[in-house]
Amino acid sequence: MIRAALLATATLLASPTIAEPLRMAVTTSFENSGLAEVLLPVIAKDTGIEVQLVVVGTGQALKLGESGDVDAILVHSKSAEDAFVAAGNAPHRREIMYNDFVLVGPAGDPAAIAGTDTAIAALGAIANTESAFVSRGDDSGTHKTELALWAAADLDPAGFGKWYNAVGAGMGAALNTAAGLDAYILADRASWLNFGNKATLALLFSGDPALFNQYAFLPVSAEKHPHVRADLAETLENWLTGDVAKGLIDGYKIAGEQLFVFNAETN
Amino acid sequence: MTDILDGFTAAFYLLIGLDSDLIEISLRSLHVSLTALLFACAIAFPLGTYLAVQRFRHRRTVISVLNALMGLPPVVVGLIVYVFLSRSGPLGVLGLLFTPTAMIIAQVIIITPLIASITHQAMRDLWADYHDLLISLNATKRQRIATLIIDGRRNLLTAALAGFGRAIGEVGAIMIVGGNIDHATRVLTTAIALETGKGDFALALGLGFVLIALALLVNLSIHWLSRTESDGLW
């Protein structure tokens, strides 16, 4: 009781009067996971930062950071992030957490991917049977992962026939298309679990480490763009890699399943 | 079909529950589109009327261009406004990107040609009737334009409502320059796009019905306020 009262008083005293806005570009898959709704109110309470999310694909998020239109980005495409840092657009890259991709498809599983051992074998089976497949096709982190998997399977999407549909849309819109076409699709687990229009689709393959999806935080370079709120970005980074964030991220569940695994190196 | 029924149910619950988020984004939709309409009308009414009363070289070209701009693709306008307002763009220092102001700027650009074009069409006919009278009264150009705007106000109302309709239902441009940020730049149309993306068709449709209802309400109240379609005035 006393502890609760103390905690409440501490929270009251600690809560700053004016919230300072910080713009962060995040990927659609992060927003669709619903984790933001859990984290943002606590961030506002703990640090006084009002995080404004600009939800776009990884490609556009990096572009927004490059132009200095956001203060920080949270994306998941390591090679693109490394190039972003190398180009001087961000002072560093900080890994926060990971979730995983899953292969979703028609419940009847015409390509029999449920029985395969690796993600590469599963994609090979889809290509062999020429079963309908929906690709994000929007240069997003998910799309880049998909392309890397095709490359690892020694297959080139450019040579695929009509069964390969690159829709050029966000995760949700692509899932809607897959539901309509009864097609296979690579989706992040969070978006899939939160998706409301599953129709005849079912989760068919997951668990291969090749499908792990690392999210990283990149503060936009204040050297290049003096107007960015580097101070707020640093506060946010410290919060995201701290114990409160760890508890919230690891504890976030949809339908009883843990979605994200916190793996930031703490200070 | 069940989706549509679910949509009606969702709209109903959103409305009777006076959902605070719904009220916030609906008010923002109105704020952005009505402000854009105000600026667009301030530019388009005099411009359209001027084009009707004034003869000058290349007048036909200007009118043709204006008519063609009625079909300006919002997503392209959004992209151009984005490039200008981006921090690395020419107007970047203003820091307007991802604010309602940026959305208003984009919508003004989208609807001004439409309103000016309809204004011009209406004023051309009216000018034919008023031409001799205004010339014989030796009215100045400014007086002629003012007279036409005042006497042609019902036609201008149609032009304005067409502009409002295009603005309130627009999503391509404001998605790019507004960013659909929750509690900052999210409006009804971008929220509908977001919910569709999540596969929550019921909520998306519910918001859609709210949007249609809002557009109807604005149209009806403008008609009521300006007393059109009532006794002796039509």
HADDOCK unambig.tbl for C-alpha pairs under 7 A between the chains (distance, minus, plus):
assign (segid A and resid 32 and name CA) (segid B and resid 198 and name CA) 6.60 0.50 0.50
assign (segid A and resid 52 and name CA) (segid B and resid 181 and name CA) 6.04 0.50 0.50
assign (segid A and resid 52 and name CA) (segid B and resid 182 and name CA) 6.97 0.50 0.50
assign (segid A and resid 53 and name CA) (segid B and resid 181 and name CA) 5.63 0.50 0.50
assign (segid A and resid 54 and name CA) (segid B and resid 179 and name CA) 5.37 0.50 0.50
assign (segid A and resid 54 and name CA) (segid B and resid 180 and name CA) 6.67 0.50 0.50
assign (segid A and resid 54 and name CA) (segid B and resid 181 and name CA) 5.66 0.50 0.50
assign (segid A and resid 67 and name CA) (segid B and resid 86 and name CA) 6.80 0.50 0.50
assign (segid A and resid 67 and name CA) (segid B and resid 87 and name CA) 5.91 0.50 0.50
assign (segid A and resid 67 and name CA) (segid B and resid 88 and name CA) 5.24 0.50 0.50
assign (segid A and resid 68 and name CA) (segid B and resid 87 and name CA) 5.66 0.50 0.50
assign (segid A and resid 68 and name CA) (segid B and resid 88 and name CA) 6.94 0.50 0.50
assign (segid A and resid 69 and name CA) (segid B and resid 86 and name CA) 6.17 0.50 0.50
assign (segid A and resid 69 and name CA) (segid B and resid 87 and name CA) 5.57 0.50 0.50
assign (segid A and resid 172 and name CA) (segid B and resid 197 and name CA) 4.02 0.50 0.50
assign (segid A and resid 172 and name CA) (segid B and resid 198 and name CA) 4.94 0.50 0.50
assign (segid A and resid 172 and name CA) (segid B and resid 199 and name CA) 6.27 0.50 0.50
assign (segid A and resid 173 and name CA) (segid B and resid 197 and name CA) 4.74 0.50 0.50
assign (segid A and resid 176 and name CA) (segid B and resid 199 and name CA) 6.56 0.50 0.50
assign (segid A and resid 195 and name CA) (segid B and resid 198 and name CA) 5.55 0.50 0.50
assign (segid A and resid 195 and name CA) (segid B and resid 199 and name CA) 5.53 0.50 0.50
assign (segid A and resid 196 and name CA) (segid B and resid 198 and name CA) 6.56 0.50 0.50
assign (segid A and resid 196 and name CA) (segid B and resid 199 and name CA) 4.65 0.50 0.50
assign (segid A and resid 196 and name CA) (segid B and resid 200 and name CA) 5.17 0.50 0.50
assign (segid A and resid 197 and name CA) (segid B and resid 199 and name CA) 4.89 0.50 0.50
assign (segid A and resid 197 and name CA) (segid B and resid 200 and name CA) 6.76 0.50 0.50
